[in-house]
Amino acid sequence: MQAVTLTGCSNKGELPSKLKISTVAKPKPVKKEVLIKVFFASISIDDINIWEGTELGGIPLAPTPSLEKPVTPGLELSGIVEKVGNNVARFKVGDAVFGVSGFPLKRNGAWAEYCCVKEDMLLKKPDYLSHSEAVACAGSGMVSASIMQSCHLKKHHRVLVIGASGGVGTLFVQMAKQTGAYIISVCSHKNRELVKSLGSDEVIDYTSTSFVDVLAESKVDFVIDLVGGKDIEHDAIKVLKKEGAFKTIVGPVRYIGDHHLGWLGILKMLSYISWRIFSSLFRKPKYTFVAGTRKTFSFFKKHLETNSLKPVIDKKIDFNEQDIQESINYVRTHRATGKVVIEVNKA
């Protein structure tokens, strides 16, 4: 089969030049795994950061690539079950599925014609979503659902979403709007109409206006931070009600994977997050760090079953080295609207 391969470690900015498409053996599913013929995979910022060694500031999460043991990146995929391993109960051959490759990461990721995935990291693809739309809400949908689970939104809540036009933001806005809450989105002017169409009641252009100025007199119940940085946190406190909550998926370092913090920097970051969580129990508003886990799958599934989610795709690319290399460099700019997806096999 054809797969994107990486045969050596990459420093920041080097991943595109280090990868190539190679012929490799088709993987075989082991216990509780299914073999998926991949129709679409996505290129996420996590894919880039993991294999350039800067995920979460530089925490090693993946096996080391080498000439003898190359790796294939790719966390998110959508496709059809071709073969099932022992003790698989939820899927059968021919099922259309989507999901994430999961942790701990293996050497065979989703940027390949075939990929083996644990069955508990997959969901059946709803009929109303195409395979490209399904992959666009795989990992991002898990994270969005995790935020939703932690908020318990009601109709009377006012929610500020910072980074509303990205892969997670575009899904969260839709999920949050289903509760009837009032949604205020922060994004650039070019994405204003998009986030309005997804359910935002109000849009703030961060390039020309501070959300602090807009919301100083009409505070919010929740701030959803999808960008990161202490400056955003400090500004968010100014617009939050005392009994409100600050929810971040990034933490105190903006776009944390853009930086190699080293172990001392990572320790400082983790210490800061732990301190903020603990101290906010006594000094409101509440601080919460949110991450997507397999425990959110059932909650995410409920939102999918509303048949109303419309994942946003920035662009579809073909399965070739040039398109993948160019798209990696595009995704790392944090300017993608929604997701960039790769058509690996024709559905």
PEPE-V251481 format. One record per helix or strand of 2 or more residues. SS is the DSSP state (~ for helix, > for strand). FROM is the first residue (numbers start at 0). TO is the last residue. If there is no record, write none. Layout:
# PEPE-V251481
((SS/FROM/TO) (SS/FROM/TO))
This chain:
# PEPE-V251481
((>/1/5) (~/14/17) (>/18/22) (>/32/42) (~/44/50) (~/54/56) (>/70/71) (>/75/83) (>/95/99) (>/113/117) (~/118/120) (>/121/123) (~/130/135) (~/138/150) (>/157/161) (~/166/176) (>/181/186) (~/188/196) (>/201/204) (~/210/214) (>/219/224) (~/229/238) (>/239/247) (~/255/257) (~/261/278) (>/285/288) (~/293/303) (>/312/317) (~/320/330) (>/337/342))
